[in-house]
């Protein structure tokens, strides 16, 4: 028996990094998974890998910042598997790295808000009615340690992740009596494609980042996937409105 037997889940940003690892793990634990990503060919490959391993999966291309595509994504899960129990709002972008606020192009700030904030809202907005039909569900969103830290050169990224945490707390309170839980998980520096240009292009800088993390390494996709499994499963059925740091102790480090 898997922890997610009988559950239907959507993972956005499921074609790589945290989302891919989560989709694979959830399928191993018995979930039927819709892998959603703006990169549809890669989403297809993740779904195929799940099926080859004996799991159940479908895929869809979706830009979660667009209302019609977010709605179609939820409908695709219901059409494929008959219901919806878990939504993982994981899709997100970092935006320009190291650009101070006064130099940040307005269109880059708007894109960050569209993907990181509206993408979470839209997925949640269309998932809730389907979850209510089944008596409830779990909504999980990826936050960041950047919601708590003043990371220079990432002002709008930090702001969007703070918004995700605030939004999640409200959803948790609005739907607690109707069986829907809403929580966030906040990774630290992750060894994912989002940081590829730093990992691959400046290995010395990445080494210094990892050495500064108390546990001595960055957050691997599997680390986040295990935390996501907890919130997707009934192990967390009495937890809502919470945030779990998955950052190796970075956010609480002292001098």
C-alpha positions as CSV (number, residue, x, y, z in Angstrom):
1,X,0.0,0.0,0.0
2,X,1.4,3.4,-1.0
3,X,0.8,6.6,0.9
4,X,-1.2,8.0,-2.0
5,X,-3.1,5.0,-3.2
6,X,-6.4,6.1,-4.8
7,X,-5.4,9.8,-5.0
8,X,-5.3,11.9,-8.2
9,X,-2.7,14.6,-8.3
10,X,-1.5,17.4,-10.5
11,X,2.1,18.5,-10.4
12,X,2.8,21.8,-12.2
13,X,6.4,22.4,-13.3
14,X,6.5,18.7,-13.4
15,X,8.9,18.3,-16.3
16,X,12.1,18.9,-14.3
17,X,13.7,19.6,-11.0
18,X,11.5,19.5,-7.9
19,X,8.4,18.8,-9.9
20,X,9.8,15.9,-11.8
21,X,11.1,14.3,-8.6
22,X,7.8,14.8,-6.9
23,X,5.8,13.4,-9.8
24,X,7.9,10.2,-9.9
25,X,7.8,9.7,-6.1
26,X,4.0,10.3,-5.9
27,X,3.4,7.8,-8.7
28,X,5.6,5.2,-6.8
29,X,3.4,5.9,-3.8
30,X,0.2,5.0,-5.8
31,X,-1.0,8.4,-7.0
32,X,-2.3,8.9,-10.5
33,X,-0.4,11.9,-11.7
34,X,-1.0,14.6,-14.3
35,X,2.4,16.0,-15.1
36,X,1.8,19.6,-16.2
37,X,4.5,21.9,-17.7
38,X,4.9,24.7,-20.2
39,X,7.5,22.4,-21.8
40,X,5.0,19.7,-23.0
41,X,7.6,17.4,-24.6
42,X,9.5,17.1,-21.4
43,X,6.2,16.6,-19.4
44,X,5.4,13.8,-21.8
45,X,8.7,12.1,-21.1
46,X,8.2,12.2,-17.3
47,X,4.7,10.7,-17.7
48,X,6.1,8.0,-20.0
49,X,8.8,7.2,-17.4
50,X,6.1,6.8,-14.7
51,X,4.1,4.4,-16.9
52,X,7.2,2.4,-17.8
53,X,7.8,2.0,-14.0
54,X,4.3,0.6,-13.6
55,X,2.6,3.8,-12.4
56,X,-0.3,5.8,-13.9
57,X,0.3,9.2,-15.4
58,X,-0.9,11.6,-18.0
59,X,0.6,14.9,-19.2
60,X,-0.4,18.3,-20.4
61,X,1.2,21.4,-21.6
62,X,0.2,24.4,-19.5
63,X,1.3,27.9,-18.9
64,X,-0.2,28.3,-15.4
65,X,-0.1,32.1,-15.7
66,X,-2.9,31.9,-18.2
67,X,-6.4,31.3,-16.9
68,X,-7.7,29.2,-19.7
69,X,-4.7,26.9,-19.6
70,X,-4.9,26.5,-15.8
71,X,-8.5,25.6,-16.1
72,X,-7.8,23.2,-19.0
73,X,-5.1,21.6,-16.9
74,X,-7.5,20.8,-14.0
75,X,-10.1,19.5,-16.5
76,X,-7.4,17.3,-18.1
77,X,-6.7,15.6,-14.7
78,X,-10.4,15.0,-14.1
79,X,-11.0,13.8,-17.6
80,X,-8.0,11.3,-17.4
81,X,-8.6,10.1,-13.8
82,X,-12.1,11.1,-12.8
83,X,-11.4,13.3,-9.8
84,X,-8.8,15.6,-8.2
85,X,-7.3,15.1,-4.7
86,X,-4.0,16.9,-4.7
87,X,-2.6,20.0,-6.4
88,X,1.1,20.9,-6.2
89,X,1.6,24.5,-7.4
90,X,5.3,24.0,-8.1
91,X,5.8,25.9,-11.4
92,X,7.8,29.0,-10.9
93,X,10.6,31.2,-12.4
94,X,13.5,33.0,-10.8
95,X,13.8,36.0,-13.2
96,X,17.0,37.9,-13.7
97,X,19.6,37.1,-11.1
98,X,21.5,39.9,-9.4
99,X,19.5,42.8,-10.9
100,X,18.8,45.5,-8.3
101,X,15.2,46.9,-8.1
102,X,15.8,50.2,-9.9
103,X,17.3,48.3,-12.8
104,X,14.8,45.5,-13.0
105,X,12.8,45.7,-16.3
106,X,9.1,46.2,-15.6
107,X,8.2,43.3,-18.0
108,X,10.4,41.0,-16.0
109,X,8.6,42.0,-12.8
110,X,5.2,41.4,-14.4
111,X,6.3,38.0,-15.7
112,X,7.4,37.0,-12.2
113,X,4.1,38.0,-10.7
114,X,2.2,36.2,-13.5
115,X,3.9,32.9,-13.1
116,X,4.8,32.8,-9.4
117,X,1.7,34.4,-8.0
118,X,-1.1,34.3,-10.6
119,X,0.0,30.7,-11.5
120,X,-0.6,29.6,-7.9
121,X,-3.9,31.5,-7.7
122,X,-5.3,30.1,-11.0
123,X,-4.4,26.5,-10.3
124,X,-5.9,26.8,-6.8
125,X,-9.0,28.6,-8.2
126,X,-9.9,25.9,-10.6
127,X,-8.8,22.9,-8.4
128,X,-11.0,23.8,-5.4
129,X,-14.4,23.1,-7.0
130,X,-13.2,19.7,-8.2
131,X,-11.8,18.9,-4.7
132,X,-15.0,19.9,-3.1
133,X,-16.9,17.3,-5.2
134,X,-14.7,14.6,-3.6
135,X,-15.0,15.9,-0.1
136,X,-11.7,17.8,0.1
137,X,-8.1,17.6,-0.9
138,X,-4.6,18.9,-0.4
139,X,-3.2,22.0,-2.1
140,X,0.6,22.4,-1.8
141,X,2.6,25.3,-3.2
142,X,6.3,25.8,-3.5
143,X,7.6,28.8,-1.5
144,X,11.2,29.7,-0.9
145,X,13.6,30.6,1.8
146,X,13.7,33.9,-0.2
147,X,10.3,34.8,1.3
148,X,12.1,35.3,4.6
149,X,15.5,36.7,3.5
150,X,16.6,39.9,1.9
151,X,18.3,38.4,-1.1
152,X,19.8,41.3,-3.0
153,X,19.1,41.3,-6.7
154,X,16.0,39.2,-6.3
155,X,13.5,41.7,-5.0
156,X,10.5,40.6,-7.1
157,X,11.2,36.9,-6.8
158,X,11.3,37.3,-3.0
159,X,8.1,39.3,-3.1
160,X,6.3,36.6,-5.1
161,X,7.3,33.9,-2.8
162,X,6.1,35.9,0.2
163,X,2.8,36.4,-1.6
164,X,2.5,32.6,-2.1
165,X,2.8,32.0,1.7
166,X,0.2,34.7,2.5
167,X,-2.2,33.5,-0.1
168,X,-1.9,29.9,1.1
169,X,-2.7,30.9,4.7
170,X,-6.0,32.5,3.5
171,X,-7.0,29.5,1.4
172,X,-6.3,27.3,4.4
173,X,-8.7,29.3,6.5
174,X,-11.4,29.6,3.9
175,X,-11.7,25.9,3.2
176,X,-10.6,24.2,6.4
177,X,-14.2,23.2,7.3
178,X,-14.7,21.8,3.8
179,X,-11.9,19.3,4.0
180,X,-9.3,21.2,1.9
181,X,-5.9,21.7,3.4
182,X,-3.4,24.3,2.0
183,X,0.3,24.4,2.9
184,X,3.7,25.5,1.5
185,X,7.1,24.0,1.4
186,X,10.1,26.4,1.1
187,X,13.3,25.0,-0.3
188,X,16.7,26.7,0.0
189,X,19.3,26.7,-2.8
190,X,18.2,23.8,-5.0
191,X,20.3,21.7,-7.3
192,X,17.8,22.1,-10.1
193,X,17.6,23.6,-13.6
194,X,16.6,27.0,-12.1
195,X,20.2,27.4,-10.8
196,X,21.8,25.6,-13.7
197,X,23.8,28.6,-15.0
198,X,25.3,29.1,-11.5
199,X,25.9,25.3,-10.9
200,X,27.5,24.8,-14.3
201,X,28.9,28.2,-15.1
202,X,30.5,29.1,-11.8
203,X,31.3,26.0,-9.8
204,X,33.4,27.9,-7.3
205,X,30.4,30.2,-6.4
206,X,28.2,27.1,-6.1
207,X,30.7,25.4,-3.8
208,X,30.7,28.5,-1.6
209,X,26.9,28.4,-1.5
210,X,26.8,24.8,-0.4
211,X,29.5,25.3,2.2
212,X,27.5,28.1,3.7
213,X,24.5,25.8,4.2
214,X,24.6,24.2,7.7
215,X,24.1,20.6,6.5
216,X,26.8,21.2,3.9
217,X,24.9,20.7,0.6
218,X,22.1,22.2,-1.5
219,X,18.5,21.0,-1.6
220,X,18.2,18.0,-4.0
221,X,14.9,17.4,-5.9
222,X,14.4,14.3,-3.8
223,X,14.5,16.3,-0.6
224,X,11.6,18.4,-1.6
225,X,9.7,15.5,-3.1
226,X,9.7,13.7,0.3
227,X,8.4,16.8,2.0
228,X,5.7,17.2,-0.7
229,X,4.7,13.5,-0.1
230,X,4.0,14.3,3.5
231,X,1.7,17.1,2.7
232,X,-0.1,15.2,-0.1
233,X,-0.7,12.2,2.1
234,X,-3.0,11.7,5.0
235,X,0.0,11.8,7.3
236,X,-0.6,15.6,7.4
237,X,-4.4,15.5,7.6
238,X,-4.4,17.7,10.7
239,X,-2.0,20.3,9.2
240,X,-3.2,23.4,7.2
241,X,-1.8,26.9,6.7
242,X,1.7,25.7,7.5
243,X,5.1,26.2,5.9
244,X,7.9,23.6,6.0
245,X,11.4,24.8,5.5
246,X,13.5,22.4,3.4
247,X,16.7,24.4,3.4
248,X,19.3,22.5,5.4
249,X,19.1,25.0,8.2
250,X,20.0,28.0,6.0
251,X,17.2,30.3,7.2
252,X,17.9,29.9,10.9
253,X,21.7,30.0,10.7
254,X,23.4,32.4,13.1
255,X,26.8,33.9,13.0
